[in-house]
Structures are given as structure tokens and as C-alpha cells.
Amino acid sequence: MSSTKQALEPADQAEQAEPQSTGTGSLLLGIAGVATMGCPFLPEALPPLMRYFPLYLTLPVGICAVVWGLPDVWRARREGVPGPVRARVGVLLGAVAIVVPLVFLLLYFQAG
């Protein structure tokens, strides 16, 4: 076996092995998105920037959780294996982080 073939074999194997995601990123983003909704309830001793700024991040973080988790769920469904639970929970929490602020905005503008 020549040295050129030895150098190419590990690279070929690395290309064939597709990294499997477990959905941890989606789960963490979903938790962060839901947790930011509770920041206004922090003690009043904290500065307002620390209490209210995370509310602006709720919707983008929720969208990221859904976008990062759905490919894992789709891949599992396509391959016929049970989907990663972390990805499913991350998508669910991301959807909650998207829907709740939109419902509050809708109710706010209807009442006003």
C-alpha cells in the first residue's frame, strides 16, 4: 500500500460518517427561550436592563430552537428510527417561546 492511499483512506471514512446530532442545542435554546419570559419577575433590586432586555430575545431564541431541532426530527422520521427526545422537547419549548409572546402582543393590541 502506498503512502498516498494511506493518507486518503481516513479522509474518505470521515466523509462517509455523517455526524449524528442529539438535539441538545435545540433543547438548550428552547429552555433559554422559555426562561427569558420569566426575567421580568426577577427582584426589583436588579437593573431594568437585566430584567427586561431578555424579553427582546425570546422570539429569536425560540425560532432558533425550532430551526435547529426540526432537521433532527425529520432525519429520524425519514430513517424510521425514534426521534431524539431532546430535539422534540427543544422544538416544543421553542414553539412555546414563539407563540406566547405573539398571543400577548395580539391581546395587547386588541385591548388598546
N, C-alpha and C positions, 0 to 999 in steps of 0.2 A: 504494500500500500504506500503510495507516495505521500509526501508531506502536504501537498495541496489538497488531496482528498481528505486527509485527517483534519485540515483546517476548515473544510466546508461542511463536514458532517454535523458538528454541533450546531452550526448556524441553521442548517436545514431542519434539525429536530426542534429548534427553538421557534421556527416559523410555523411548524405544524401544530405545536401545542398552544391552543388558544387559552389565555388566562380566564379562569372562571371567577366571576365576581359573586360575592355572597350577599350583596345588598347592604353592607354596613354603612357605606356613605349615604345612601338614601335614608337609612334609619336615623343616623345622626342628624342629618338635615331636617328630617321630619320632626324629631324631638326638639331641635333648636327652633323650628318654626312655631310649634305649639307653645314652647316655653316663652317665646318673646311676647306672646299675648298676655302673659301674667306680669310683665315688668311694671305696668302702672300700679300694681298692688304692692310694690316694694315699699319699705318705710319712707316716710316723707323726709327723713334726715338726709337721704341721698339727693344729689343734684338732679334737677329736672331732665338734664340731658341723658343721664344714666337711666332714668325711669321711662322716658317717652321715646327716645331715639330708636330703641329696638322695634317699636311698633312699625316703623317705616321698613324694616327688614322682613317682616312676617310674610308678606306676599311673595317677594322674590325668593326667599329661602324655601317656601312651600312649593313654588314652581320648580326649583332645582331638585327638591326631593322627589317630585313626581317624575321629572325628566331623567333622573339618574336611576330610579327604581324600575320604571316600565320596561326598559330593554332586558333586564334580568328576568322579569316575569314573562315577557314574550318569548325569550330564548328557552326558558324552562317549558313553556306550553308547547313550543314548536318541537322540542326534543322529546316530549311526552314524559318528562320526569316531574316530580313535585317541585313547585317553585320555591325559591329561597324565602323563608318566613320573614327574614329581616327586610328584604326588598318589598314584600307585600305590606308589612307594617309601616315601612317608610313611605310608601305610596299613600296608604290610608292617612297617616299623620300629615303628609304634605297636602292631601286633598282637604283635610280639616283646616289647615293653615291657609288655604286658598279661599274656601267657602265662607268661613266665619267672618273675616273682615269684609267680604263683599256683601254679606247679609246685613251687617251692621251699617255699612255705607248706604245700602238701599233703604233701610229703615230710617236712617238719619235724614236722607233727602226727601223721603215721603212725608215725614213728620214736619219738616221745615217748610 
